[in-house]
Amino acid sequence: MSAEAHSGHEFPSPDVANRPVIAIAAGLMAMMLAGVLLMVGIYAWQVGERRLPAPQRLPSPQVRTDERLLRQQLQAAQAERLSGYHWENPQKTLIGIPIERAMQLLATRGAAAYDPIVQQSDTTAQSPGPGTAAALQNPASSVPSNGQPAQPE
């Protein structure tokens, strides 16, 4: 059975000379080693001597014992900012309102909650609201502008 299994393979002739094969393998190994040495030489020539930075001591750990108090102060400051009126910018042109009041204002506006709050004149471009975005998706529909009923086409 083993003779049948190996009958399709042709093995190399035992007359193959080993010296040329070993010489070629040694030549290839020498070329690879020469290439590596050449790269190391180029690297050493181009980079030169690299100096490591002077060792420094790591700073001591900054363990704080009042972290709970700091967290409570931060939470109180955030809660005060969210629950009170304040100026948002140094020019005093933008007012911050409590979050509950802002949600009430948006809820009372209903479907127009995301339309511009300040009405712009006709000479300036108006910012698009959700109705305009829907109209851009369906060009056949008309969009009411700032509370005016839509005109049928």
Rosetta blueprint (number, residue, H / E / L):
1 M L
2 S H
3 A H
4 E H
5 A H
6 H L
7 S L
8 G L
9 H L
10 E L
11 F L
12 P L
13 S L
14 P L
15 D L
16 V L
17 A L
18 N H
19 R H
20 P H
21 V H
22 I H
23 A H
24 I H
25 A H
26 A H
27 G H
28 L H
29 M H
30 A H
31 M H
32 M H
33 L H
34 A H
35 G H
36 V H
37 L H
38 L H
39 M H
40 V H
41 G H
42 I H
43 Y H
44 A H
45 W H
46 Q H
47 V H
48 G L
49 E L
50 R L
51 R L
52 L L
53 P L
54 A L
55 P L
56 Q L
57 R L
58 L L
59 P L
60 S L
61 P L
62 Q L
63 V L
64 R L
65 T L
66 D L
67 E H
68 R H
69 L H
70 L H
71 R H
72 Q H
73 Q H
74 L H
75 Q H
76 A H
77 A H
78 Q H
79 A H
80 E H
81 R H
82 L H
83 S H
84 G L
85 Y L
86 H E
87 W E
88 E L
89 N L
90 P L
91 Q L
92 K L
93 T L
94 L L
95 I E
96 G E
97 I L
98 P L
99 I H
100 E H
101 R H
102 A H
103 M H
104 Q H
105 L H
106 L H
107 A H
108 T H
109 R H
110 G H
111 A H
112 A H
113 A L
114 Y L
115 D L
116 P L
117 I L
118 V L
119 Q L
120 Q L
121 S L
122 D L
123 T L
124 T L
125 A L
126 Q L
127 S L
128 P L
129 G L
130 P H
131 G H
132 T H
133 A H
134 A H
135 A H
136 L H
137 Q H
138 N L
139 P L
140 A L
141 S L
142 S L
143 V L
144 P L
145 S L
146 N L
147 G L
148 Q L
149 P L
150 A L
151 Q L
152 P L
153 E L
